[in-house]
Amino acid sequence: MEEEVSGIAEEIIQYQKKHEMTDGDLALNIHTTIEKLHDIKSMEYQPTPEEVAQLRKFIG
C-alpha cells in the first residue's frame, strides 16, 4: 500500500516542478540542508512548525 504524500511535501514537489528548481537550489534558498529537504519530501522527517512556516514563506 502506497503512503500518501504529506501536504508540505506535495507543496514542495509541485513548487519545484513549476519553477524547475533542484533540491539544492531550494535548500539553499530556505537555508536548510539538502538531506533535510529530502527527508521532508520522503516523509522520513516531520518538519517543525517553524520549518513549515519558513518553507511556505518561500514557496508561497
Helices and strands as residue ranges (DSSP letters): H 7-19, H 23-30, H 34-41, H 49-59
